[in-house]
Structures are given as structure tokens and as C-alpha cells.
Amino acid sequence: MNQLIDKREAARLLGISPFSMNRIMRGLPYVRVGSRRVMFDPLDLQAYIEARKVQPRPRRGNGE
């Protein structure tokens, strides 16, 4: 089983503020511990990142 991380650490891994983490967590799986504490699986965060990667488009050349 993976080590779960808290919201602050999840935000740090995603490179966003804890406030922004509150907004995007509706799109992320999480584990509720008790009535208030929310924890995340780092593998779910990695999947979230992978699903949102944008591949670069080929550049339009100038006749080449």
C-alpha cells in the first residue's frame, strides 16, 4: 500500500497553492480520514498529471 499524503503535500507535488488544491480536488480521488482530514495517494496525483499532459503540435514550417 502506498503512503498517503495530506492536502498541503499534494499541492506541493502538483506545484500549486493549497487554496488551488481545494478547487481541483473535486476531480481527484481522495481518502477522508475522520470528519475533516483528506489524504491523497501519490499514484493518483501522478495519474492526474499524466492525464493532463499536452503533447506539442508539430511546428508549421516555412516551406521546409
C-alpha positions as a Markdown table, in Angstrom:
| # | Residue | x | y | z |
|---|---|---|---|---|
| 1 | Met | 0.0 | 0.0 | 0.0 |
| 2 | Asn | 1.2 | 3.5 | -0.8 |
| 3 | Gln | 1.9 | 6.1 | 1.8 |
| 4 | Leu | -0.9 | 8.7 | 1.7 |
| 5 | Ile | -0.1 | 12.4 | 1.8 |
| 6 | Asp | -2.0 | 15.3 | 3.1 |
| 7 | Lys | -3.5 | 18.2 | 1.1 |
| 8 | Arg | -0.6 | 20.5 | 1.6 |
| 9 | Glu | 2.0 | 17.9 | 0.4 |
| 10 | Ala | -0.3 | 17.1 | -2.6 |
| 11 | Ala | -0.4 | 20.7 | -3.5 |
| 12 | Arg | 3.4 | 21.0 | -3.3 |
| 13 | Leu | 3.8 | 17.9 | -5.5 |
| 14 | Leu | 1.4 | 19.5 | -8.1 |
| 15 | Gly | 3.2 | 22.9 | -7.8 |
| 16 | Ile | 0.0 | 24.7 | -6.8 |
| 17 | Ser | -1.2 | 26.5 | -3.7 |
| 18 | Pro | -3.2 | 24.7 | -1.0 |
| 19 | Phe | -6.1 | 27.1 | -2.0 |
| 20 | Ser | -5.9 | 25.9 | -5.6 |
| 21 | Met | -5.8 | 22.3 | -4.3 |
| 22 | Asn | -9.2 | 22.9 | -2.7 |
| 23 | Arg | -10.6 | 23.8 | -6.1 |
| 24 | Ile | -9.2 | 20.9 | -8.1 |
| 25 | Met | -9.7 | 18.1 | -5.5 |
| 26 | Arg | -13.2 | 17.5 | -6.8 |
| 27 | Gly | -11.5 | 15.9 | -9.8 |
| 28 | Leu | -9.2 | 13.8 | -7.8 |
| 29 | Pro | -9.7 | 10.6 | -5.8 |
| 30 | Tyr | -9.0 | 11.1 | -2.1 |
| 31 | Val | -9.4 | 9.3 | 1.2 |
| 32 | Arg | -11.4 | 11.0 | 4.0 |
| 33 | Val | -9.9 | 10.3 | 7.4 |
| 34 | Gly | -12.2 | 11.3 | 10.2 |
| 35 | Ser | -14.7 | 14.1 | 9.5 |
| 36 | Arg | -12.3 | 16.7 | 8.1 |
| 37 | Arg | -8.9 | 15.3 | 7.1 |
| 38 | Val | -8.3 | 14.5 | 3.4 |
| 39 | Met | -5.4 | 12.3 | 2.2 |
| 40 | Phe | -4.2 | 11.6 | -1.3 |
| 41 | Asp | -2.4 | 8.6 | -2.9 |
| 42 | Pro | 0.7 | 9.9 | -4.8 |
| 43 | Leu | -0.1 | 7.4 | -7.6 |
| 44 | Asp | -3.5 | 9.1 | -8.1 |
| 45 | Leu | -1.7 | 12.5 | -8.3 |
| 46 | Gln | 0.7 | 11.1 | -10.9 |
| 47 | Ala | -2.3 | 9.8 | -13.0 |
| 48 | Tyr | -3.9 | 13.2 | -12.8 |
| 49 | Ile | -0.7 | 14.8 | -14.1 |
| 50 | Glu | -0.4 | 12.2 | -16.9 |
| 51 | Ala | -4.0 | 12.6 | -18.0 |
| 52 | Arg | -3.5 | 16.4 | -18.4 |
| 53 | Lys | -0.2 | 16.4 | -20.3 |
| 54 | Val | -0.5 | 18.2 | -23.6 |
| 55 | Gln | 1.7 | 17.0 | -26.5 |
| 56 | Pro | 3.4 | 19.7 | -28.6 |
| 57 | Arg | 2.0 | 20.1 | -32.1 |
| 58 | Pro | 4.4 | 20.0 | -35.0 |
| 59 | Arg | 5.5 | 23.4 | -36.0 |
| 60 | Arg | 4.4 | 24.7 | -39.2 |
| 61 | Gly | 7.4 | 25.2 | -41.3 |
| 62 | Asn | 8.2 | 28.0 | -43.6 |
| 63 | Gly | 8.3 | 25.7 | -46.7 |
| 64 | Glu | 10.7 | 23.2 | -45.3 |
